Amino acid sequence: MDTANDTVLITGGGTGIGRAFAEALHAKGAKVIIAGRRAEVLEGVCAANPGMVFETVDVADARSIKAFAARVIAAHPDLNAVISNAGIMKAEDLSDGVFDMSVVDETVAINLLGTIRLAAAVLPHLQTKPAASFVTVSSGLAFVPLAATPTYSATKAAIRSWSQSLRTQLAGTSVRVIEWAPPAVATDLMPGHAEDPRSMPLAEFTAESLALFEAGEAEVLVGRVKFLSEADRRGDYAAVYAALNGAH
């Protein structure tokens, strides 16, 4: 990514890693459009970062995504980088055989279908640019699942697989597909993450990620995520899974 010159759209840009990365790109000189469901939150971020702009979107709604993409492209025809960051993470206890399908449906709609639908809406435009990027956000849990968040972990594994396939199919085009796989970061994605000493500090995560994006990495994997992302290669997947989930 050419962070000083890109025009970047970031969904889920009002809070957490989305806001932090939007602000980092804005400080580097990029033109940044943030997006999310809550206009008041996005307005606050833009007020704190003069020159940043926003659009609202519900990435769980296919029609909302299509209309949103059309608005953004019309208003910002120089758009050449899209970061599909919107996501939710909810714990699910399936031990009694009772599923809350509303959680399952919402998680799949936002985390997986939201990214695929956003790609469908923006890729024709990105392919008109001499150099463009489409960034998916998976997770360290795409490599080793957290049993307490089964649907979240599954959607992130699916995003990783889908990103690899999309990268291969777009290899002959001007669009680079980049997968960003965070570890646990000190944000409010789940209750307790922000206060958990095992979570990576947000500023540290943002700075390391930015350096990897600028270096041209196709998979943005900070050092703290490699305990998970390299488990299979190291041959200690079972031990890592047990450490993450507790031995059973």
C-alpha positions, 0 to 999 in steps of 0.5 A, spaced: 500 500 500 502 507 498 499 509 504 501 517 503 497 517 496 492 511 497 484 513 497 482 508 502 475 505 505 475 502 511 469 498 514 468 498 521 472 504 521 469 507 527 472 503 533 477 498 535 483 496 530 479 499 524 479 506 527 486 506 529 488 504 522 484 509 519 487 514 523 494 511 522 493 512 515 490 519 515 496 521 519 501 518 513 497 522 508 492 517 505 485 519 504 480 515 508 473 514 508 470 510 514 464 506 514 459 503 519 452 502 522 452 508 527 453 515 524 454 518 531 460 514 532 463 515 525 462 523 526 466 523 532 472 520 529 472 524 523 471 530 528 477 528 531 481 527 524 479 533 520 479 531 512 477 524 514 470 522 511 464 517 513 459 513 510 454 509 513 453 501 511 450 495 514 454 490 512 449 484 514 444 487 508 446 485 501 442 491 498 445 496 503 452 494 501 451 495 494 448 502 495 453 504 499 459 502 494 455 506 489 455 512 493 462 511 495 465 510 488 461 516 486 463 521 491 471 518 491 472 516 484 480 515 486 478 510 491 483 504 490 484 500 497 478 497 500 479 494 507 473 489 509 474 490 517 467 490 519 466 484 524 463 481 530 465 476 535 460 473 540 461 467 545 456 461 544 455 455 549 453 449 545 454 444 550 447 443 552 445 442 544 441 449 544 443 454 539 442 461 538 441 461 531 441 469 531 448 469 533 450 464 528 446 468 522 449 475 524 456 472 525 456 469 518 452 475 515 457 480 517 464 476 518 463 472 511 458 474 507 459 482 508 466 481 505 464 477 499 458 482 498 463 488 499 468 485 494 463 484 489 461 491 489 467 494 489 472 489 485 469 492 478 471 499 480 478 497 483 480 493 477 480 500 473 486 502 477 493 501 475 494 499 482 489 497 487 488 493 494 482 489 497 484 487 504 480 482 508 481 481 515 481 474 518 484 472 525 489 468 528 483 464 530 483 462 522 489 458 524 487 455 531 480 456 533 477 458 540 472 453 542 468 459 546 467 462 539 465 457 534 462 461 529 466 467 529 472 462 528 469 458 523 468 465 519 475 467 520 477 460 517 473 461 511 475 468 510 482 466 510 481 460 505 476 465 500 482 470 500 487 465 498 482 463 492 481 470 490 488 472 490 490 467 485 484 469 481 486 476 481 493 474 480 493 477 473 490 484 474 492 490 478 488 488 484 492 485 490 489 481 495 491 482 502 489 478 508 490 481 515 490 476 521 490 480 528 491 476 534 487 478 540 488 486 541 486 490 546 479 493 543 472 492 545 471 486 540 469 482 546 468 483 553 474 483 557 479 484 551 481 491 552 483 489 559 486 483 558 494 483 559 494 477 554 491 482 548 496 486 544 496 493 545 492 497 540 498 502 538 503 497 538 499 492 533 497 498 529 504 500 528 507 493 526 501 492 521 502 499 518 509 497 517 507 490 514 502 493 509 507 498 507 512 493 506 508 489 501 506 483 505 500 479 502 499 476 509 499 481 514 501 477 520 504 481 526 509 477 531 504 476 536 499 472 532 505 467 530 504 463 536 497 461 532 499 462 525 505 458 525 502 452 529 501 447 524 508 448 521 512 448 527 508 441 528 505 443 535 498 444 533 495 440 538 499 443 544 497 450 541 489 448 541 490 445 548 493 452 551 488 456 547 482 452 549 484 448 555 486 441 555 480 436 555 
